[in-house]
Amino acid sequence: MDFFIHSDASAQRSRGTVPRRDVRFEISPGVSGLQVISGALLLINRYVPLALTILGPIIVNISCFMA
């Protein structure tokens, strides 16, 4: 990508901007599936305690990762 853009990190620092942190975070297909199933259960208002039990640890993990 640097071939096309020709970015200069030292020029960014001299302008007072903070360089962006490049972090790749990918969610496994299993976790994505659990999120979709839990969201569907919440939308149709069935098995709400089960859906919240599944989504609880996922929400805590996301909030700890972003902090």
N, CA, C, O and CB atoms as a CASP TS submission, in Angstrom:
PFRMAT TS
TARGET T0000
AUTHOR 0000-0000-0000
METHOD Language model
MODEL 1
PARENT N/A
ATOM      1  N   MET     1       0.821  -1.190   0.000  1.00  0.00           N
ATOM      2  CA  MET     1       0.000   0.000   0.000  1.00  0.00           C
ATOM      3  C   MET     1       0.865   1.254   0.000  1.00  0.00           C
ATOM      4  O   MET     1       0.471   2.284  -0.547  1.00  0.00           O
ATOM      5  CB  MET     1      -0.934  -0.002   1.200  1.00  0.00           C
ATOM      6  N   ASP     2       2.022   1.169   0.602  1.00  0.00           N
ATOM      7  CA  ASP     2       2.907   2.323   0.642  1.00  0.00           C
ATOM      8  C   ASP     2       3.412   2.681  -0.748  1.00  0.00           C
ATOM      9  O   ASP     2       3.821   3.817  -0.988  1.00  0.00           O
ATOM     10  CB  ASP     2       4.080   2.055   1.572  1.00  0.00           C
ATOM     11  N   PHE     3       3.386   1.730  -1.655  1.00  0.00           N
ATOM     12  CA  PHE     3       3.818   1.984  -3.029  1.00  0.00           C
ATOM     13  C   PHE     3       2.918   3.019  -3.703  1.00  0.00           C
ATOM     14  O   PHE     3       3.390   3.837  -4.493  1.00  0.00           O
ATOM     15  CB  PHE     3       3.821   0.678  -3.840  1.00  0.00           C
ATOM     16  N   PHE     4       1.617   2.981  -3.387  1.00  0.00           N
ATOM     17  CA  PHE     4       0.678   3.903  -4.010  1.00  0.00           C
ATOM     18  C   PHE     4       0.520   5.218  -3.238  1.00  0.00           C
ATOM     19  O   PHE     4       0.325   6.275  -3.838  1.00  0.00           O
ATOM     20  CB  PHE     4      -0.661   3.237  -4.147  1.00  0.00           C
ATOM     21  N   ILE     5       0.602   5.148  -1.936  1.00  0.00           N
ATOM     22  CA  ILE     5       0.292   6.320  -1.109  1.00  0.00           C
ATOM     23  C   ILE     5       1.530   7.135  -0.772  1.00  0.00           C
ATOM     24  O   ILE     5       1.439   8.361  -0.698  1.00  0.00           O
ATOM     25  CB  ILE     5      -0.390   5.887   0.172  1.00  0.00           C
ATOM     26  N   HIS     6       2.669   6.515  -0.568  1.00  0.00           N
ATOM     27  CA  HIS     6       3.918   7.162  -0.185  1.00  0.00           C
ATOM     28  C   HIS     6       3.749   7.951   1.116  1.00  0.00           C
ATOM     29  O   HIS     6       3.994   9.156   1.167  1.00  0.00           O
ATOM     30  CB  HIS     6       4.404   8.086  -1.309  1.00  0.00           C
ATOM     31  N   SER     7       3.330   7.250   2.151  1.00  0.00           N
ATOM     32  CA  SER     7       3.141   7.919   3.439  1.00  0.00           C
ATOM     33  C   SER     7       4.490   8.099   4.128  1.00  0.00           C
ATOM     34  O   SER     7       5.408   7.298   3.951  1.00  0.00           O
ATOM     35  CB  SER     7       2.170   7.114   4.344  1.00  0.00           C
ATOM     36  N   ASP     8       4.588   9.153   4.904  1.00  0.00           N
ATOM     37  CA  ASP     8       5.804   9.447   5.639  1.00  0.00           C
ATOM     38  C   ASP     8       5.426   9.620   7.100  1.00  0.00           C
ATOM     39  O   ASP     8       4.745  10.580   7.461  1.00  0.00           O
ATOM     40  CB  ASP     8       6.523  10.718   5.079  1.00  0.00           C
ATOM     41  N   ALA     9       5.866   8.693   7.941  1.00  0.00           N
ATOM     42  CA  ALA     9       5.486   8.715   9.352  1.00  0.00           C
ATOM     43  C   ALA     9       6.083   9.916  10.071  1.00  0.00           C
ATOM     44  O   ALA     9       5.451  10.469  10.970  1.00  0.00           O
ATOM     45  CB  ALA     9       5.924   7.429  10.038  1.00  0.00           C
ATOM     46  N   SER    10       7.289  10.328   9.692  1.00  0.00           N
ATOM     47  CA  SER    10       7.905  11.477  10.368  1.00  0.00           C
ATOM     48  C   SER    10       7.136  12.764  10.060  1.00  0.00           C
ATOM     49  O   SER    10       7.059  13.644  10.918  1.00  0.00           O
ATOM     50  CB  SER    10       9.383  11.626   9.940  1.00  0.00           C
ATOM     51  N   ALA    11       6.575  12.894   8.876  1.00  0.00           N
ATOM     52  CA  ALA    11       5.784  14.082   8.544  1.00  0.00           C
ATOM     53  C   ALA    11       4.503  14.123   9.355  1.00  0.00           C
ATOM     54  O   ALA    11       4.033  15.203   9.714  1.00  0.00           O
ATOM     55  CB  ALA    11       5.459  14.112   7.050  1.00  0.00           C
ATOM     56  N   GLN    12       3.933  12.970   9.649  1.00  0.00           N
ATOM     57  CA  GLN    12       2.726  12.940  10.470  1.00  0.00           C
ATOM     58  C   GLN    12       3.028  13.394  11.886  1.00  0.00           C
ATOM     59  O   GLN    12       2.251  14.141  12.482  1.00  0.00           O
ATOM     60  CB  GLN    12       2.121  11.537  10.485  1.00  0.00           C
ATOM     61  N   ARG    13       4.143  12.951  12.423  1.00  0.00           N
ATOM     62  CA  ARG    13       4.482  13.333  13.794  1.00  0.00           C
ATOM     63  C   ARG    13       4.798  14.825  13.889  1.00  0.00           C
ATOM     64  O   ARG    13       4.485  15.456  14.899  1.00  0.00           O
ATOM     65  CB  ARG    13       5.676  12.509  14.297  1.00  0.00           C
ATOM     66  N   SER    14       5.406  15.391  12.863  1.00  0.00           N
ATOM     67  CA  SER    14       5.757  16.799  12.924  1.00  0.00           C
ATOM     68  C   SER    14       4.526  17.701  12.852  1.00  0.00           C
ATOM     69  O   SER    14       4.563  18.835  13.330  1.00  0.00           O
ATOM     70  CB  SER    14       6.712  17.141  11.805  1.00  0.00           C
ATOM     71  N   ARG    15       3.445  17.213  12.264  1.00  0.00           N
ATOM     72  CA  ARG    15       2.215  18.005  12.201  1.00  0.00           C
ATOM     73  C   ARG    15       1.411  17.903  13.487  1.00  0.00           C
ATOM     74  O   ARG    15       0.379  18.563  13.613  1.00  0.00           O
ATOM     75  CB  ARG    15       1.361  17.560  11.026  1.00  0.00           C
ATOM     76  N   GLY    16       1.846  17.102  14.437  1.00  0.00           N
ATOM     77  CA  GLY    16       1.148  16.998  15.704  1.00  0.00           C
ATOM     78  C   GLY    16       0.065  15.937  15.728  1.00  0.00           C
ATOM     79  O   GLY    16      -0.700  15.872  16.690  1.00  0.00           O
ATOM     80  N   THR    17      -0.027  15.111  14.709  1.00  0.00           N
ATOM     81  CA  THR    17      -1.024  14.059  14.708  1.00  0.00           C
ATOM     82  C   THR    17      -0.432  12.792  15.303  1.00  0.00           C
ATOM     83  O   THR    17       0.774  12.555  15.246  1.00  0.00           O
ATOM     84  CB  THR    17      -1.544  13.802  13.287  1.00  0.00           C
ATOM     85  N   VAL    18      -1.284  12.017  15.854  1.00  0.00           N
ATOM     86  CA  VAL    18      -0.868  10.757  16.453  1.00  0.00           C
ATOM     87  C   VAL    18      -0.962   9.673  15.386  1.00  0.00           C
ATOM     88  O   VAL    18      -2.004   9.545  14.744  1.00  0.00           O
ATOM     89  CB  VAL    18      -1.741  10.401  17.701  1.00  0.00           C
ATOM     90  N   PRO    19       0.094   8.888  15.177  1.00  0.00           N
ATOM     91  CA  PRO    19       0.011   7.827  14.178  1.00  0.00           C
ATOM     92  C   PRO    19      -1.025   6.778  14.563  1.00  0.00           C
ATOM     93  O   PRO    19      -1.148   6.406  15.730  1.00  0.00           O
ATOM     94  CB  PRO    19       1.374   7.168  13.992  1.00  0.00           C
ATOM     95  N   ARG    20      -1.762   6.313  13.574  1.00  0.00           N
ATOM     96  CA  ARG    20      -2.829   5.355  13.819  1.00  0.00           C
ATOM     97  C   ARG    20      -2.218   3.997  14.120  1.00  0.00           C
ATOM     98  O   ARG    20      -1.259   3.573  13.475  1.00  0.00           O
ATOM     99  CB  ARG    20      -3.792   5.270  12.612  1.00  0.00           C
ATOM    100  N   ARG    21      -2.786   3.328  15.101  1.00  0.00           N
ATOM    101  CA  ARG    21      -2.328   2.001  15.489  1.00  0.00           C
ATOM    102  C   ARG    21      -3.027   0.975  14.612  1.00  0.00           C
ATOM    103  O   ARG    21      -4.254   0.874  14.637  1.00  0.00           O
ATOM    104  CB  ARG    21      -2.599   1.726  16.999  1.00  0.00           C
ATOM    105  N   ASP    22      -2.276   0.224  13.851  1.00  0.00           N
ATOM    106  CA  ASP    22      -2.847  -0.784  12.963  1.00  0.00           C
ATOM    107  C   ASP    22      -2.984  -2.096  13.709  1.00  0.00           C
ATOM    108  O   ASP    22      -2.009  -2.823  13.898  1.00  0.00           O
ATOM    109  CB  ASP    22      -1.981  -0.966  11.700  1.00  0.00           C
ATOM    110  N   VAL    23      -4.195  -2.388  14.128  1.00  0.00           N
ATOM    111  CA  VAL    23      -4.473  -3.618  14.853  1.00  0.00           C
ATOM    112  C   VAL    23      -5.543  -4.373  14.097  1.00  0.00           C
ATOM    113  O   VAL    23      -6.622  -3.841  13.833  1.00  0.00           O
ATOM    114  CB  VAL    23      -4.913  -3.334  16.318  1.00  0.00           C
ATOM    115  N   ARG    24      -5.247  -5.606  13.751  1.00  0.00           N
ATOM    116  CA  ARG    24      -6.240  -6.450  13.093  1.00  0.00           C
ATOM    117  C   ARG    24      -6.879  -7.326  14.152  1.00  0.00           C
ATOM    118  O   ARG    24      -6.191  -8.032  14.889  1.00  0.00           O
ATOM    119  CB  ARG    24      -5.601  -7.314  11.954  1.00  0.00           C
ATOM    120  N   PHE    25      -8.184  -7.277  14.221  1.00  0.00           N
ATOM    121  CA  PHE    25      -8.929  -8.101  15.158  1.00  0.00           C
ATOM    122  C   PHE    25     -10.054  -8.752  14.383  1.00  0.00           C
ATOM    123  O   PHE    25     -10.945  -8.081  13.861  1.00  0.00           O
ATOM    124  CB  PHE    25      -9.471  -7.267  16.366  1.00  0.00           C
ATOM    125  N   GLU    26      -9.998 -10.049  14.319  1.00  0.00           N
ATOM    126  CA  GLU    26     -11.030 -10.772  13.595  1.00  0.00           C
ATOM    127  C   GLU    26     -11.783 -11.675  14.550  1.00  0.00           C
ATOM    128  O   GLU    26     -11.192 -12.325  15.411  1.00  0.00           O
ATOM    129  CB  GLU    26     -10.424 -11.587  12.443  1.00  0.00           C
ATOM    130  N   ILE    27     -13.085 -11.706  14.388  1.00  0.00           N
ATOM    131  CA  ILE    27     -13.943 -12.548  15.215  1.00  0.00           C
ATOM    132  C   ILE    27     -14.112 -13.884  14.512  1.00  0.00           C
ATOM    133  O   ILE    27     -14.337 -13.943  13.303  1.00  0.00           O
ATOM    134  CB  ILE    27     -15.327 -11.872  15.480  1.00  0.00           C
ATOM    135  N   SER    28     -14.002 -14.952  15.283  1.00  0.00           N
ATOM    136  CA  SER    28     -14.148 -16.273  14.689  1.00  0.00           C
ATOM    137  C   SER    28     -15.596 -16.465  14.223  1.00  0.00           C
ATOM    138  O   SER    28     -16.507 -15.827  14.750  1.00  0.00           O
ATOM    139  CB  SER    28     -13.742 -17.382  15.702  1.00  0.00           C
ATOM    140  N   PRO    29     -15.805 -17.330  13.248  1.00  0.00           N
ATOM    141  CA  PRO    29     -17.165 -17.558  12.744  1.00  0.00           C
ATOM    142  C   PRO    29     -18.119 -18.089  13.823  1.00  0.00           C
ATOM    143  O   PRO    29     -19.321 -17.825  13.775  1.00  0.00           O
ATOM    144  CB  PRO    29     -17.122 -18.537  11.581  1.00  0.00           C
ATOM    145  N   GLY    30     -17.590 -18.826  14.781  1.00  0.00           N
ATOM    146  CA  GLY    30     -18.435 -19.340  15.860  1.00  0.00           C
ATOM    147  C   GLY    30     -19.001 -18.227  16.730  1.00  0.00           C
ATOM    148  O   GLY    30     -20.175 -18.252  17.098  1.00  0.00           O
ATOM    149  N   VAL    31     -18.166 -17.255  17.055  1.00  0.00           N
ATOM    150  CA  VAL    31     -18.620 -16.125  17.874  1.00  0.00           C
ATOM    151  C   VAL    31     -19.618 -15.285  17.095  1.00  0.00           C
ATOM    152  O   VAL    31     -20.611 -14.820  17.653  1.00  0.00           O
ATOM    153  CB  VAL    31     -17.424 -15.255  18.326  1.00  0.00           C
ATOM    154  N   SER    32     -19.359 -15.090  15.813  1.00  0.00           N
ATOM    155  CA  SER    32     -20.299 -14.335  14.988  1.00  0.00           C
ATOM    156  C   SER    32     -21.641 -15.042  14.897  1.00  0.00           C
ATOM    157  O   SER    32     -22.693 -14.404  14.938  1.00  0.00           O
ATOM    158  CB  SER    32     -19.727 -14.119  13.591  1.00  0.00           C
ATOM    159  N   GLY    33     -21.599 -16.348  14.775  1.00  0.00           N
ATOM    160  CA  GLY    33     -22.840 -17.123  14.741  1.00  0.00           C
ATOM    161  C   GLY    33     -23.625 -17.004  16.038  1.00  0.00           C
ATOM    162  O   GLY    33     -24.848 -16.868  16.022  1.00  0.00           O
ATOM    163  N   LEU    34     -22.915 -17.056  17.164  1.00  0.00           N
ATOM    164  CA  LEU    34     -23.585 -16.895  18.453  1.00  0.00           C
ATOM    165  C   LEU    34     -24.209 -15.512  18.589  1.00  0.00           C
ATOM    166  O   LEU    34     -25.294 -15.371  19.154  1.00  0.00           O
ATOM    167  CB  LEU    34     -22.603 -17.137  19.592  1.00  0.00           C
ATOM    168  N   GLN    35     -23.533 -14.499  18.079  1.00  0.00           N
ATOM    169  CA  GLN    35     -24.091 -13.154  18.146  1.00  0.00           C
ATOM    170  C   GLN    35     -25.358 -13.045  17.304  1.00  0.00           C
ATOM    171  O   GLN    35     -26.334 -12.430  17.732  1.00  0.00           O
ATOM    172  CB  GLN    35     -23.059 -12.125  17.681  1.00  0.00           C
ATOM    173  N   VAL    36     -25.351 -13.629  16.126  1.00  0.00           N
ATOM    174  CA  VAL    36     -26.529 -13.567  15.254  1.00  0.00           C
ATOM    175  C   VAL    36     -27.686 -14.339  15.859  1.00  0.00           C
ATOM    176  O   VAL    36     -28.819 -13.859  15.865  1.00  0.00           O
ATOM    177  CB  VAL    36     -26.203 -14.118  13.859  1.00  0.00           C
ATOM    178  N   ILE    37     -27.412 -15.531  16.368  1.00  0.00           N
ATOM    179  CA  ILE    37     -28.481 -16.348  16.976  1.00  0.00           C
ATOM    180  C   ILE    37     -29.045 -15.649  18.206  1.00  0.00           C
ATOM    181  O   ILE    37     -30.262 -15.598  18.389  1.00  0.00           O
ATOM    182  CB  ILE    37     -27.949 -17.756  17.361  1.00  0.00           C
ATOM    183  N   SER    38     -28.165 -15.109  19.052  1.00  0.00           N
ATOM    184  CA  SER    38     -28.648 -14.420  20.254  1.00  0.00           C
ATOM    185  C   SER    38     -29.450 -13.175  19.895  1.00  0.00           C
ATOM    186  O   SER    38     -30.473 -12.888  20.518  1.00  0.00           O
ATOM    187  CB  SER    38     -27.472 -14.038  21.159  1.00  0.00           C
ATOM    188  N   GLY    39     -28.987 -12.441  18.894  1.00  0.00           N
ATOM    189  CA  GLY    39     -29.740 -11.263  18.456  1.00  0.00           C
ATOM    190  C   GLY    39     -31.103 -11.630  17.917  1.00  0.00           C
ATOM    191  O   GLY    39     -32.083 -10.934  18.182  1.00  0.00           O
ATOM    192  N   ALA    40     -31.183 -12.728  17.155  1.00  0.00           N
ATOM    193  CA  ALA    40     -32.478 -13.179  16.637  1.00  0.00           C
ATOM    194  C   ALA    40     -33.400 -13.607  17.772  1.00  0.00           C
ATOM    195  O   ALA    40     -34.596 -13.317  17.743  1.00  0.00           O
ATOM    196  CB  ALA    40     -32.288 -14.340  15.649  1.00  0.00           C
ATOM    197  N   LEU    41     -32.853 -14.293  18.771  1.00  0.00           N
ATOM    198  CA  LEU    41     -33.678 -14.696  19.914  1.00  0.00           C
ATOM    199  C   LEU    41     -34.200 -13.476  20.674  1.00  0.00           C
ATOM    200  O   LEU    41     -35.334 -13.479  21.154  1.00  0.00           O
ATOM    201  CB  LEU    41     -32.874 -15.601  20.863  1.00  0.00           C
ATOM    202  N   LEU    42     -33.379 -12.441  20.781  1.00  0.00           N
ATOM    203  CA  LEU    42     -33.848 -11.224  21.450  1.00  0.00           C
ATOM    204  C   LEU    42     -34.907 -10.505  20.620  1.00  0.00           C
ATOM    205  O   LEU    42     -35.864  -9.960  21.171  1.00  0.00           O
ATOM    206  CB  LEU    42     -32.673 -10.281  21.722  1.00  0.00           C
ATOM    207  N   LEU    43     -34.740 -10.503  19.310  1.00  0.00           N
ATOM    208  CA  LEU    43     -35.711  -9.815  18.460  1.00  0.00           C
ATOM    209  C   LEU    43     -37.074 -10.504  18.463  1.00  0.00           C
ATOM    210  O   LEU    43     -38.106  -9.833  18.451  1.00  0.00           O
ATOM    211  CB  LEU    43     -35.185  -9.728  17.040  1.00  0.00           C
ATOM    212  N   ILE    44     -37.085 -11.826  18.478  1.00  0.00           N
ATOM    213  CA  ILE    44     -38.376 -12.519  18.478  1.00  0.00           C
ATOM    214  C   ILE    44     -38.907 -12.733  19.888  1.00  0.00           C
ATOM    215  O   ILE    44     -39.979 -13.306  20.080  1.00  0.00           O
ATOM    216  CB  ILE    44     -38.253 -13.857  17.769  1.00  0.00           C
ATOM    217  N   ASN    45     -38.135 -12.261  20.881  1.00  0.00           N
ATOM    218  CA  ASN    45     -38.554 -12.280  22.285  1.00  0.00           C
ATOM    219  C   ASN    45     -38.804 -13.700  22.800  1.00  0.00           C
ATOM    220  O   ASN    45     -39.755 -13.944  23.544  1.00  0.00           O
ATOM    221  CB  ASN    45     -39.813 -11.445  22.461  1.00  0.00           C
ATOM    222  N   ARG    46     -37.943 -14.624  22.397  1.00  0.00           N
ATOM    223  CA  ARG    46     -38.017 -15.996  22.885  1.00  0.00           C
ATOM    224  C   ARG    46     -36.663 -16.353  23.488  1.00  0.00           C
ATOM    225  O   ARG    46     -35.623 -15.937  22.976  1.00  0.00           O
ATOM    226  CB  ARG    46     -38.411 -16.993  21.738  1.00  0.00           C
ATOM    227  N   TYR    47     -36.672 -17.108  24.553  1.00  0.00           N
ATOM    228  CA  TYR    47     -35.446 -17.552  25.220  1.00  0.00           C
ATOM    229  C   TYR    47     -34.519 -16.376  25.537  1.00  0.00           C
ATOM    230  O   TYR    47     -33.312 -16.444  25.304  1.00  0.00           O
ATOM    231  CB  TYR    47     -34.711 -18.575  24.349  1.00  0.00           C
ATOM    232  N   VAL    48     -35.096 -15.309  26.065  1.00  0.00           N
ATOM    233  CA  VAL    48     -34.319 -14.101  26.350  1.00  0.00           C
ATOM    234  C   VAL    48     -33.221 -14.364  27.386  1.00  0.00           C
ATOM    235  O   VAL    48     -32.102 -13.886  27.201  1.00  0.00           O
ATOM    236  CB  VAL    48     -35.244 -12.986  26.844  1.00  0.00           C
ATOM    237  N   PRO    49     -33.496 -15.109  28.480  1.00  0.00           N
ATOM    238  CA  PRO    49     -32.394 -15.372  29.424  1.00  0.00           C
ATOM    239  C   PRO    49     -31.227 -16.134  28.787  1.00  0.00           C
ATOM    240  O   PRO    49     -30.070 -15.871  29.114  1.00  0.00           O
ATOM    241  CB  PRO    49     -32.915 -16.161  30.614  1.00  0.00           C
ATOM    242  N   LEU    50     -31.515 -17.068  27.888  1.00  0.00           N
ATOM    243  CA  LEU    50     -30.454 -17.792  27.200  1.00  0.00           C
ATOM    244  C   LEU    50     -29.655 -16.857  26.295  1.00  0.00           C
ATOM    245  O   LEU    50     -28.426 -16.920  26.257  1.00  0.00           O
ATOM    246  CB  LEU    50     -31.039 -18.948  26.384  1.00  0.00           C
ATOM    247  N   ALA    51     -30.352 -15.998  25.573  1.00  0.00           N
ATOM    248  CA  ALA    51     -29.671 -15.062  24.675  1.00  0.00           C
ATOM    249  C   ALA    51     -28.774 -14.107  25.464  1.00  0.00           C
ATOM    250  O   ALA    51     -27.653 -13.822  25.043  1.00  0.00           O
ATOM    251  CB  ALA    51     -30.699 -14.263  23.848  1.00  0.00           C
ATOM    252  N   LEU    52     -29.255 -13.615  26.595  1.00  0.00           N
ATOM    253  CA  LEU    52     -28.443 -12.714  27.408  1.00  0.00           C
ATOM    254  C   LEU    52     -27.266 -13.441  28.043  1.00  0.00           C
ATOM    255  O   LEU    52     -26.198 -12.856  28.219  1.00  0.00           O
ATOM    256  CB  LEU    52     -29.295 -12.066  28.489  1.00  0.00           C
ATOM    257  N   THR    53     -27.453 -14.704  28.385  1.00  0.00           N
ATOM    258  CA  THR    53     -26.356 -15.500  28.936  1.00  0.00           C
ATOM    259  C   THR    53     -25.262 -15.709  27.900  1.00  0.00           C
ATOM    260  O   THR    53     -24.077 -15.704  28.233  1.00  0.00           O
ATOM    261  CB  THR    53     -26.871 -16.852  29.434  1.00  0.00           C
ATOM    262  N   ILE    54     -25.651 -15.890  26.660  1.00  0.00           N
ATOM    263  CA  ILE    54     -24.660 -16.056  25.588  1.00  0.00           C
ATOM    264  C   ILE    54     -23.977 -14.730  25.274  1.00  0.00           C
ATOM    265  O   ILE    54     -22.767 -14.698  25.055  1.00  0.00           O
ATOM    266  CB  ILE    54     -25.325 -16.622  24.316  1.00  0.00           C
ATOM    267  N   LEU    55     -24.732 -13.639  25.250  1.00  0.00           N
ATOM    268  CA  LEU    55     -24.164 -12.342  24.866  1.00  0.00           C
ATOM    269  C   LEU    55     -23.349 -11.687  25.978  1.00  0.00           C
ATOM    270  O   LEU    55     -22.503 -10.840  25.694  1.00  0.00           O
ATOM    271  CB  LEU    55     -25.271 -11.408  24.445  1.00  0.00           C
ATOM    272  N   GLY    56     -23.580 -12.055  27.228  1.00  0.00           N
ATOM    273  CA  GLY    56     -22.875 -11.437  28.350  1.00  0.00           C
ATOM    274  C   GLY    56     -21.362 -11.503  28.237  1.00  0.00           C
ATOM    275  O   GLY    56     -20.703 -10.463  28.256  1.00  0.00           O
ATOM    276  N   PRO    57     -20.791 -12.707  28.120  1.00  0.00           N
ATOM    277  CA  PRO    57     -19.326 -12.778  28.010  1.00  0.00           C
ATOM    278  C   PRO    57     -18.772 -12.120  26.747  1.00  0.00           C
ATOM    279  O   PRO    57     -17.653 -11.608  26.760  1.00  0.00           O
ATOM    280  CB  PRO    57     -18.887 -14.217  28.045  1.00  0.00           C
ATOM    281  N   ILE    58     -19.537 -12.129  25.667  1.00  0.00           N
ATOM    282  CA  ILE    58     -19.077 -11.492  24.426  1.00  0.00           C
ATOM    283  C   ILE    58     -18.989  -9.980  24.622  1.00  0.00           C
ATOM    284  O   ILE    58     -18.023  -9.354  24.187  1.00  0.00           O
ATOM    285  CB  ILE    58     -20.030 -11.831  23.243  1.00  0.00           C
ATOM    286  N   ILE    59     -19.993  -9.392  25.275  1.00  0.00           N
ATOM    287  CA  ILE    59     -19.994  -7.951  25.528  1.00  0.00           C
ATOM    288  C   ILE    59     -18.857  -7.564  26.466  1.00  0.00           C
ATOM    289  O   ILE    59     -18.198  -6.547  26.250  1.00  0.00           O
ATOM    290  CB  ILE    59     -21.341  -7.510  26.120  1.00  0.00           C
ATOM    291  N   VAL    60     -18.620  -8.362  27.504  1.00  0.00           N
ATOM    292  CA  VAL    60     -17.523  -8.084  28.431  1.00  0.00           C
ATOM    293  C   VAL    60     -16.178  -8.168  27.714  1.00  0.00           C
ATOM    294  O   VAL    60     -15.295  -7.340  27.943  1.00  0.00           O
ATOM    295  CB  VAL    60     -17.556  -9.064  29.617  1.00  0.00           C
ATOM    296  N   ASN    61     -16.022  -9.173  26.843  1.00  0.00           N
ATOM    297  CA  ASN    61     -14.763  -9.320  26.104  1.00  0.00           C
ATOM    298  C   ASN    61     -14.538  -8.125  25.185  1.00  0.00           C
ATOM    299  O   ASN    61     -13.420  -7.616  25.110  1.00  0.00           O
ATOM    300  CB  ASN    61     -14.762 -10.627  25.284  1.00  0.00           C
ATOM    301  N   ILE    62     -15.559  -7.672  24.495  1.00  0.00           N
ATOM    302  CA  ILE    62     -15.425  -6.527  23.596  1.00  0.00           C
ATOM    303  C   ILE    62     -15.079  -5.261  24.391  1.00  0.00           C
ATOM    304  O   ILE    62     -14.221  -4.481  23.979  1.00  0.00           O
ATOM    305  CB  ILE    62     -16.730  -6.318  22.788  1.00  0.00           C
ATOM    306  N   SER    63     -15.746  -5.065  25.522  1.00  0.00           N
ATOM    307  CA  SER    63     -15.482  -3.848  26.305  1.00  0.00           C
ATOM    308  C   SER    63     -14.084  -3.874  26.921  1.00  0.00           C
ATOM    309  O   SER    63     -13.457  -2.822  27.045  1.00  0.00           O
ATOM    310  CB  SER    63     -16.536  -3.686  27.411  1.00  0.00           C
ATOM    311  N   CYS    64     -13.581  -5.041  27.308  1.00  0.00           N
ATOM    312  CA  CYS    64     -12.215  -5.134  27.846  1.00  0.00           C
ATOM    313  C   CYS    64     -11.188  -4.925  26.741  1.00  0.00           C
ATOM    314  O   CYS    64     -10.141  -4.323  26.979  1.00  0.00           O
ATOM    315  CB  CYS    64     -11.989  -6.501  28.527  1.00  0.00           C
ATOM    316  N   PHE    65     -11.468  -5.409  25.546  1.00  0.00           N
ATOM    317  CA  PHE    65     -10.539  -5.245  24.436  1.00  0.00           C
ATOM    318  C   PHE    65     -10.443  -3.792  24.010  1.00  0.00           C
ATOM    319  O   PHE    65      -9.360  -3.324  23.657  1.00  0.00           O
ATOM    320  CB  PHE    65     -10.962  -6.106  23.258  1.00  0.00           C
ATOM    321  N   MET    66     -11.562  -3.065  24.035  1.00  0.00           N
ATOM    322  CA  MET    66     -11.565  -1.685  23.581  1.00  0.00           C
ATOM    323  C   MET    66     -11.055  -0.705  24.635  1.00  0.00           C
ATOM    324  O   MET    66     -10.728   0.434  24.299  1.00  0.00           O
ATOM    325  CB  MET    66     -12.950  -1.297  23.165  1.00  0.00           C
ATOM    326  N   ALA    67     -10.981  -1.107  25.868  1.00  0.00           N
ATOM    327  CA  ALA    67     -10.537  -0.190  26.931  1.00  0.00           C
ATOM    328  C   ALA    67      -9.051   0.028  26.929  1.00  0.00           C
ATOM    329  O   ALA    67      -8.535   0.773  27.763  1.00  0.00           O
ATOM    330  CB  ALA    67     -10.953  -0.708  28.274  1.00  0.00           C
TER
END
